[in-house]
Amino acid sequence: MRKRVYFRHLSFVFLAGLFLFLPGILNAQDQQKPRWWEIKMTISAKGEYKQDAREARYSGIYAFTIAWTGAMEVDQDDYLLYHTSSELLQWEAQERAAYPQEIKVLTTQDFPDKPELKVNYILKKGDGLYLDFVVRGFDVPLSPATEHFYLDLPTSEEHTFASSRGGYNPHIKRGSNKIFLDEKQINRSPLEKSFAWTWKNQAWLQETDNNIFQSNSHSVQVKIIITPHKSSGTSTHPIPPPAKKGQALG
């Protein structure tokens, strides 16, 4: 009987000690979790577009590279995404318009608009973090034409709105534009991840006296480097003030 009482006494002492030290253990583990993450993303693309009509034939080619940097921090059960900088590192374009009497060629300097990256948010679904971004395009052809169409540029799967007929995602021909990170992996050490896909959309415009063929395609490579930081960052980390709710990040 005494042995049982002694055993119960030891069990009580052990549990009491565990409850005393448990908050400290959990707090120490919490201190090891990253407070914020630095994000670097590079988007490179090459593409072409065409329009064949009765009055002329148009063809264009382009290539660009955009570098985006930002940061991310925990917001309860979700994450806040911050914009630091966005830079168009490379932009080359050319358009050729073949009219019955002449041929006109436009070069990079003749393009008034350039690709513009908009990073909107990062969404947590399960153990994955999914990035929403779109590279904004412009109307083509630039040369005089009876019809023009929007030049769709790379868009992530989460960004469901697109200007092309039928949306953007259904026209992925190879690869995937699902840009995501494993939540568990980014907590341990710096992570580098790459994505690639090809996209193509073609359409016919039926008019009374003119049928117009339009084609738009590109290949894309995306590289993301995300680095965790365990410091609180109250006065040292480069996170700017958060964007207002509903405001797109550049």
Sequence and secondary structure as in RCSB ss.txt:
>XXXX:A:sequence
MRKRVYFRHLSFVFLAGLFLFLPGILNAQDQQKPRWWEIKMTISAKGEYKQDAREARYSGIYAFTIAWTGAMEVD
QDDYLLYHTSSELLQWEAQERAAYPQEIKVLTTQDFPDKPELKVNYILKKGDGLYLDFVVRGFDVPLSPATEHFY
LDLPTSEEHTFASSRGGYNPHIKRGSNKIFLDEKQINRSPLEKSFAWTWKNQAWLQETDNNIFQSNSHSVQVKII
ITPHKSSGTSTHPIPPPAKKGQALG
>XXXX:A:secstr
 HHHHHHHHHHHHHHHHHHHHHHHHHHHHHHHS SEEEEEEEEEEEEEEEEE SS EEEEEEEEEEEEEEEEEEE
TTEEEEEEEEEEEEEEEEEEEEE SS EEEE GGG S   EEEEEEEEEETTEEEEEEEEE  EE  SS S  EE
    B TT    SSTT SGGGEEEE    EEEHHHHTTS EEEEEEEEEEEEEEEE SS EEEEEEEEEEEEEEE
EEEE S  SSSS       TT  B 
